[in-house]
Amino acid sequence: MKRQQQNRFLLGAGEKLLRILIATVFAASLYGIGFIYKQIDAPLTRVVVGGDFINLEEQDLASLVKAEIDGGFLSMNLNNLREQLQQHPWIHEVSVRKEWPSTLKVEVVEEVPIARWGHKGFLNRLGERLELPENSTLKSLPVIESEFGTSQDMIKQYQIVSELLVPTRLKLAELQRDSVGAWQVNTVPGIKLVLGREQIVEKIRRFVIVWRSGLELQMDNISLIDLRYPNGIAVSWKDGDLARSQSSEVMKANYSAA
């Protein structure tokens, strides 16, 4: 009987000792893991910023990144940093990654406004609206205004019209679309092109033929060119006397372009 009691006592003591040993090992493991984690989770002391910058300053961007760093090598949340940086009006896209032991690398694609949206905002190449601060460089951008359709539709048409006008060397200064969907183009020389609502590409192509056939020689005397006619164009001249003297030549040009 005594031997059995002694055995049970030793067995119970052994189990307690084993539990204590396991708990000790577990606690030591946690401490070790925590210690190692702290050693690896070193502060990110080096920030490297890359990209082709026009309106952004690399040093200013590096300072912005450092201000948003909220952890070490392991604990830094890259998704949060990426989201914060993409809220900057001049940043279109950003990628971030860490390099051992303490480097944060940031690659930035700068936002590029290609046109003014009315007189209050800007559009990028996708037609997305940008809220950007004014500066002298942006004032030279072409103006897009629309009472009909979306900014995405307008930027696509702007790109098409600009490309079609390349052979004429007339630079698009303003593209307008009114409430009924009619298009109008103002060019840098001050010549206005009235396009109507339909067959915009065909009308501009016809205009290019007439323009390169000799109309371009009168560029300084032209006020407006109406392209809404199915088989030609009509020209409004700045000078009344010139309009009368050129009327017959314009009619010939109209029909030759048909």
LOSE-518360 format. One record per residue (C-alpha): residue in one letter; x, y, z. Coordinates in steps of 0.5 Angstrom, whole numbers, plus 500, padded with zeros to 3 digits. Layout:
residues N
AXYZ;...
This chain:
residues 258
M500500500;K506505502;R509503496;Q503505491;Q502512495;Q510513494;N509512487;R503516486;F506522489;L512521485;L508521479;G504527481;A511531482;G514529476;E507531472;K508538476;L515538474;L514537467;R509542467;I513547470;L519545465;I514546459;A512553461;T519555463;V521553456;F515556453;A516563456;A523563454;S521561447;L516567447;Y522572450;G527569445;I522570439;G520577442;F528579443;I529576436;Y523580433;K526587436;Q533586433;I530584426;D525590427;A530595426;P528602425;L528604417;T533609417;R535610410;V529612405;V531611397;V526615392;G526614385;G522616379;D522621373;F520628377;I518634373;N513638379;L515633385;E522635388;E525628390;Q528631397;D521633399;L518627397;A523623401;S521628407;L514626406;V515618406;K519619413;A514623416;E509617414;I514611417;D510608423;G514602424;G521598423;F523593418;L518588420;S512592423;M512597418;N505597414;L507598407;N500598404;N498604409;L504608407;R502607399;E495609401;Q498615404;L502617399;Q497616393;Q493622396;H498627394;P496630388;W502630384;I503622385;H499617380;E502611382;V507609388;S510602389;V514601396;R519595399;K523594404;E531592404;W535589409;P537591414;S534598414;T532601407;L525603405;K525604397;V519608394;E518608386;V513614384;V510615377;E508622377;E501625375;V501628368;P496633367;I495634360;A489639359;R485644363;W478642365;G474648364;H478653369;K478650375;G481643375;F485639370;L485632367;N490626366;R491622360;L485618362;G481623363;E481623371;R480629374;L486632378;E485638384;L492641383;P495648385;E496653380;N502655377;S505658371;T506652367;L499649367;K496655365;S499654358;L495647357;P489646353;V482648355;I477642355;E470644356;S464640356;E456641357;F455634354;G459627356;T464625361;S471628362;Q473621360;D470622353;M473629352;I480627353;K479621348;Q476626343;Y482631345;Q487626343;I484624337;V483631334;S490633336;E493628332;L489629326;L491636326;V498635326;P499635319;T496643319;R501645325;L495648328;K495647335;L489645339;A488651345;E481649347;L476644345;Q468645347;R462641347;D456644348;S449642351;V447639345;G453635343;A456640338;W464640338;Q468646337;V476647337;N480654338;T487653335;V493657338;P493662331;G486664333;I482660328;K476657330;L473650327;V466649328;L465641327;G458640329;R455633332;E457628328;Q463625323;I468629327;V474625324;E471625317;K470633317;I477634320;R480630315;R477634309;F479640312;V486638313;I486636305;V483643304;W488646308;R494643305;S492645298;G493652299;L488655305;E494655310;L497661306;Q491665308;M492663316;D493670318;N487672315;I482667317;S477668323;L473661323;I472655319;D465652319;L466644317;R459642318;Y457642311;P457635307;N462636301;G466642303;I468648308;A466655309;V471660311;S470667315;W475672314;K478677319;D477683313;G471684309;D474686303;L479680303;A472676304;R469678298;S476677294;Q477670296;S470668296;S470664289;E477661291;V474658297;M468655293;K473652289;A477649295;N470647298;Y468642292;S475640291;A475637298;A469633297;
